[in-house]
Amino acid sequence: MKVKIKYRLFCTMLAATGAVVISMFLIMQWSIGHGFLAYVNTMEKDRLQRLAHVLEQSYSQNGNWDFLQQESSTWFDMVSATREGREGGDSDSAQRRMARRDFANMSGQGQHLPPRFAYRFEGRVVLLDPDKRLIQGTQGNLDTAQVKKLTSDGEVIGYLALRPRQRLTDTYQLLFVKQQKLTMGLVAVVMLLVTAALSLPLAHRLVEPIKRLAGSLHRLASGEYDTRVPVESTDELGQLARDFNTLALSLENNERARRRYLADISHELRTPLSILRGEIEALQDGVRPLGPESMRSLHAEVMHLGRLVEDLYQVSMSDIGALNYRKELVDLTELLEDTLEPFDVKFRHKNIALRPELPDQELTVFADAVRLNQLFCNLLDNSLKYTDQGGELSVRLRRDDGRALVEFADSAPGVKPEELAQLFDRLFRVENSRNRALGGAGLGLAICKNIVEAHEGTIVALPSPKGGVLIRIELPLTGSRT
């Protein structure tokens, strides 16, 4: 049987409180009984002191203890006279006379008193002579007894001993203890009932945010990425709700990016395929003659499709960390010179000035020369496509505090500041239309970012002072690598 967490929490709270209440009840029960017994023994110490004072006065008046032997009830009357009040069962004169007779017959004879008297003060007090021989009272073990020395005119005349009370026997005392224990029991029951009454709504209140979070998590797992939970506290549950909302937002953005990514890939693949299909069907129908011009058109579309597929492959391999990097010591200055050389003709053909600014010294990095060449070629291709005729591109390489700094700064057109951070996103292109005249698929800069990060570097896009875009790359030099 599945038990809800609310009821498990309720039972836990009730069990914990019940254990505390029962422990308190048992401790108080023990404390009341033993504490009241200790209180009675303390009161009897005062009574013993009063009895000792009476005995010392009587001895001074008589000169010896013989007066206790002349009248059998004298001892009982002297002991009873020290009471501060009547004990339960002693108010009746007949019972008092019977008690006096029992004490007279047994006291001083070494006999044991009946159980109804053995636990009373009269049955536990003993009078001894200076040699500690029994004068009045009953024989018994005095190891735990409280002994008081009796003196007269500075001379020891005897000892008065009182055995401690082991348990309560007085009716009123027992009734008082019983009432206190009953009261404690009622208090314990009331505390348990109050705890039960408060635990269930409290457990419900504590579990309610968890239930809402569980329901939201179920909807999120079902694909409802716009699900959010209200943040109502600053404790751990509130932090959990905030983390859930952050996760839901991230999943929603990822899902949106995935759909956009699939739509863009579908569009990019469909366009060259449609052109190829139209060209081939035109050739099949004889609408267009088969010749060098039609073959060049087909070849261009196939090459475009091949570049797109290759770019998608490069991005996917980089994402899963499957791209191979064969790193070695590379002179970045020489590598950049070799990369710029074949692009000089292309830039002159489009009437764009290519202005390299390279240092005379070597700047050595630990890198994969093939991947860095791919990085620089992508950036040069990007500037070649998106820079207006008559513009310029400056390529600058310099050392900056133990790092190699490479900057590609072209002229107009520029990019809006809010779009600069998106340039490295997959399939992102600044132009809103799907005009393929520029030939870009929006994957080149994404590949560049992956290559730079694989070399422990950084790449950012900034506004160019020439009116276009400035791409800044930082790579660690061999002397500064960690």
N, C-alpha and C positions, 0 to 999 in steps of 0.2 A: 504493500500500500504506500503510495506516494504522499508524503507529508509536506505541506507547503512550508516555505522558510519562515513565514510569519508565525505559524504555530510552533515551529521548532525554536524560534527565538523567544516566543512567549513561554514555552516550557523551560527553556534555559534560564530565563530571568526568574521565573517562579521557583524553579529548583534551587537556584543560588540564594534567593531571598529566604526560601523555606529552610535551607541548611543553616543560614545565619540565625533565623528566628528560633529554630529548634535548639541550636547550640546555646543561644542566649537563655532560652527557657531552662535547659538542663543546668546551666551554670548558675542561674538565679535560684533554681530549686535547691541546689546544693548549698549555695551561699546563704540562703534564708535559714535553712535548717541548722547549719554549722555556725552561722553568725549569731543566730538567736541563742543557740546553746552557749556560745562564748559570752554573750551578753548576760545570760543567767548565771554563769560561773563567776563573772565579774561582780554581779550583784551579791552573790553569796560570799564573796570576799569581804564586802562591807559588813554583811551579817556576822561573819566570823570575827571581825574586828570588834563589833559590839558585844558579842558573846564573851570574847576574851576580857573585855573591860569589866563586864558584870562578874565574871569568875574571879578576877583579881580583887575586886572590891569585897566579894563574899569571903574569899580566903583571908583577906586582911581583918575582917570582922570576926571570923571564927577561928583563925589561927591554924587550921588544917582543912583537909578535905572530908572529914568525917560527917559533916552536915549533909553531904550528898548521899551517904549510906543510911542515915537515920530515917529518911523519908524517901521511899522508892520513887515517888513522882516528882521529887525536887528537880532532878536533872532534866526531865522532860519539860517541866514548867519553865525552867531557866532558858532552855533552848528555844521553846515555843515563843517566849516573851520577846525574842529578838526579831521576830517577823515584822515586816512593815505592813502586812495585810493578810487576810485569810486566803488560804489556798483552796482550790476546788475540792469539795467533799469534806472540808473541815468545819464548816459553819454549824453543823448539827452538834449539840452538846453530847449526845449519846455516842456519836462516832469519836468525839474528842476524848471522852472518858475511856472508850475502848482502846484508843491509841495510847493513852497514858498507862493503862494496865499492861499492854503488850511491851511497852518500853521498860516498865518497872520490872517485869518478869524476866526479860531477856538481856537488858543492857547490863554490861559489866560481867556477864556470865560466859562471855565468849560464844554465845549462840547467834545464829543468823536470824535476822528479822524476816518476817513475811515479805513476799515480793512487793506488796502495796506500800511498804515502808522503806524497803531497802534502797530505793533511789531518791528518797526525800532527804532534805537537809539533816533532819533528826537522825536518820539512819546512817549518814556518812560522816558525822562529826564524832571525834574521839578525844577523850581527855586522858592524858598520861601523866604519871608522876615524874619527878626529876630523873629517876632512873629509867624512864620510858616504859614503865609497867602500866597496864591498862587499869584505869579507875572507872571510867564510864564510857559507854559506847560498845561497839561490837568489834570482835577480832577481824582482822583482814590485812591485806597488803597495803602498806603505807608508802611504797616507793614513789608513787606519783602524787601523793597527798601534799597539800599545802600545810606546812607546820609553822605554828606561831608560838614563840616562847612566852611563858607567863612568869611574871616577876612580882615580888612584893618586898618593899624596902630594899631594893637592889639585889635580892636573892631569888634565884630561879626556883619557882614552886611547882613547875610542871610544863607540859606542852599541850597545845590544842591543835589537833590535826583535822583536816577536812579532805576526804577523798573527792576528786573532781567528778562532776556529773557526766555520765557517759551518753545519756540520751534524755530527752524531755519526757516527763511523765505527768506533769500537772495538766489538768483538763483544760484550763483556760489558755495555757501556753500552747498546748497541742492544737486547740481550736484556732488560735491566732496564726500559727504557722500554716495550718490547713487553709485558712482564708487567704493568706498571702500567696500560697502556691496556686490556689484556684484563680486568684486575680491574675497572676502571671500567665496561667494557662489561657484565660480569656483574652488577655492582651496579645498573646502569641497567635491565637485564632483570628483576632481582629486584624493583626498585621498581615497575616497570610491572605485574608479576604481583600484587604485594601490593596495588597500587592497584585493579587489576581485581577482586581478591577482596573488597576492602572497599567499593568503589563500588556494586556491585549491591545488597547488603543495605542500605547507607546510602540509596541512591536509593529502594529499596522503602519504607524507614521514612519518608522525607520525603514520598513520594507517597501513602502510606496515608491520612493525614488528608484529603488533597484528594479521594481516591477516595470516602471516606465522605461528605464534604461534597457531592460531585457526586451520589452516590446519593440522599442526603437531599433535595437540591434537585430531583431528578427526581421523587421522591415528592411533594414539596410542589407542584410544577407540575401533578401529577396530581390535586390536590385533597386530599391527606392533610395537613391543616393541623396535626395533632397531632404531626408529625414533629419530632424534636429531635436534635441531635448533641452528643456529649460534649465538654466543654472540657477538654483535657489539657495545655495550655501557656499561657504568658502572652505569647507572641510574636505575630507578625502572623496566623498561622494560628489561634491561640487567640482573638484579637480577631475574626477572620472568623467563627469558630464562634459566638461570643457574639452578633455582629450577626445571624447567620442565625437563631439561636433567638429573638432579639427580633422579627425579621421574621415568623417562623412564628407567634409568639404574637399579633402584631398582625393577621396574616391570619386566624388562628383566631377572634380576638375579632370582627373585622369580618364574618366569615362567620356567626358566631353571631348578631351584631346584624342582619345582613341577613335571616336566616331568621326571627328574631323580628319584625323590621320587616314582612316580607311577611305573616306570620301575623296580626299585629295589624291591618294594613291590611285584610286579607281579612275579619277579624272585624268591624271597624268598618264596612266597606262592606256586608257581608252582612246585618248586623242591621237597618238602616233599609230595605234592599231587601226583606227578609223581611216586615217589617211592612207596607210598601207593597203587597206582593203579597197578603198576607192580607186587608188592607182592601179592595183592589180585587176580589179573588175573592168576598169577602163581599157586596160591592155587586152583583156580577154574578149571584150565586146568590139574591139577594133576602133573604139572612139579615140584612143591615143596610140600612136604608132610606137612600136618597140624600138628604142634607139638609145644612144648615149645619154641624151637629156633625161629620158624617163628612168633610166637605170641610176643616174646620179641622184634623182629625187628619191627613188626607193632606197638607195644606199644611205642617203642622209637620214631618212626616217628610221631605218634599221639601226644606224649608229646612235641616233638620239634615244631610241628605245633601249639599246644596249647600255648607254651611259646611265640612264635612269635606273635600270635594273641593277647595274653595278653599284650605283650610289646607295640604293636601298640595301643591297647586300653588305656594303661597308658599314652603314649605320647599324644594321642588326647585329653584325659581328662585333662591333665595338660595344654595343649595349650588353652583350652577354660575355664580354671579355675574351672573345675568341680571336681577336686580331693578333697576329704575330708581330712582335717588335724585336728586331735584331740590333741591339744598341751597341755602339762603339764610339770612340772619340772622333768627333766630326768638327772640322773647321767651318763654323757657321758663315764666315765671310766668303769663303770659296764656294760653299754650297749655294748661297744666295746669288752670287755672280753667275754660276752655271745655270741657275733657274731663270734668271732675268734675260739671258742672252737670246733664247729662241722667241721670247715674247716681244723683243724690240721691233721686229718687222710687223707683227700684228698690231701693235699700238700705233706705229707710223702709218699703217694702212688705214686705220680709223681716225687718223689725225689727232691722236692723243699723245701728249708729251710724257715720256717715261723718264723720270729723274731719280736715278739711284744715288744714295748718299751712304757709301760704305767706308768703314775704317781701313787704314793701311795695315793694321795689326790683326793677328789671328784671334778669334774668339772661339774657344773650344768648348763644346758641349758633349755630354754623353747621351747620344740619341740614335735613332734609326734614320739614316740619311734618306732612304726611299720615302718614309712617311713624312719627313719634313719637306721633301721636294713636293709631295702630294699636297701638303698644307699650303705652301707658297703658290703652287700652280692654281689651286682653288681660289685663293685670294686674288691673284692676278686675273684669272678668268672672270671673277665677279666684278672687278673694277672695269675690265674691258667691256663687259656687257652693259653695265649700268652707268658709265660715265659718258656724258654728252660729247659729241665731236668738237674738237677744238679745246678740250679740257686737258687736264694733266694728272699724273699720278706720281707721287714721290714715295720712294722706298728708302727708309732710313734704318741703319743698324748701328747700335752703340752699346758700350758697357755702362751699366748703372748699378753701382753698389753690389758687385758680385753676381749680377744677373745680366743676361743679354736681352736688350730691348729692341724689338723689331716693330716698325710702324709703317702701315700702308695708309697714306692720306690722299684721297682723290678729290676732284672738284665736283661741281653740281652734276646731277641733282642730289639733294640731301635727303635725310630721313628725319621724320618727326622725333623729337626727344623721347616721347612715350613709346615709340616703336623700336628704339635702339636695342633695348634689352631682349626683344623678341627675335632679333635677327638670327640668333643661333638655335631657334626652335625649328623642329623638323617641318618641312613643307611650308614655312612661313615666307611670304613674299610681300614686299611693300605695296606693289600695285594691286588694286582690288580686282581688276579684270583678269581673265585667264588668257590674255594675249601671249601667244607663244613666240612672238617675234624675237624676244630677248633670249629665249631658250632655257631659262632657269627653271628648276623644279623645287627649289627651296631646301635642298639637302646639302649643298656644298659647305655652308657655314656650320651646319650641325656636325659634319664630318671633321671640319677644322677644329671645333671645340673638343671633340673626343681625342684627336691626335695630340693637341696641346696638353690636355689633362693627363694623358698617358705618359707625357714627358715631365710631369710634376710642374707644369707651368700654368699660366693664366692668360686668358684672351678676353678682351672687352671691346665694345663698339662705342665710339665717342663722336661728337660733332667735329668735322674737319675744319680747320681754319681756311681751307680752300673752297668751302661751301658744300662739300660732299660728306663722306663718312671716313673716319679714322679708325682703323683696326690696330690695336696695340697688343703685342704678344710679349710676354716675359718668360724666359727660360733660364734655369739655373746653370751657371758655368761650372766647369768641373771642379774648381777650387772651392765652390760654395755648396756642393751637393751634400745632403745628410744621408 
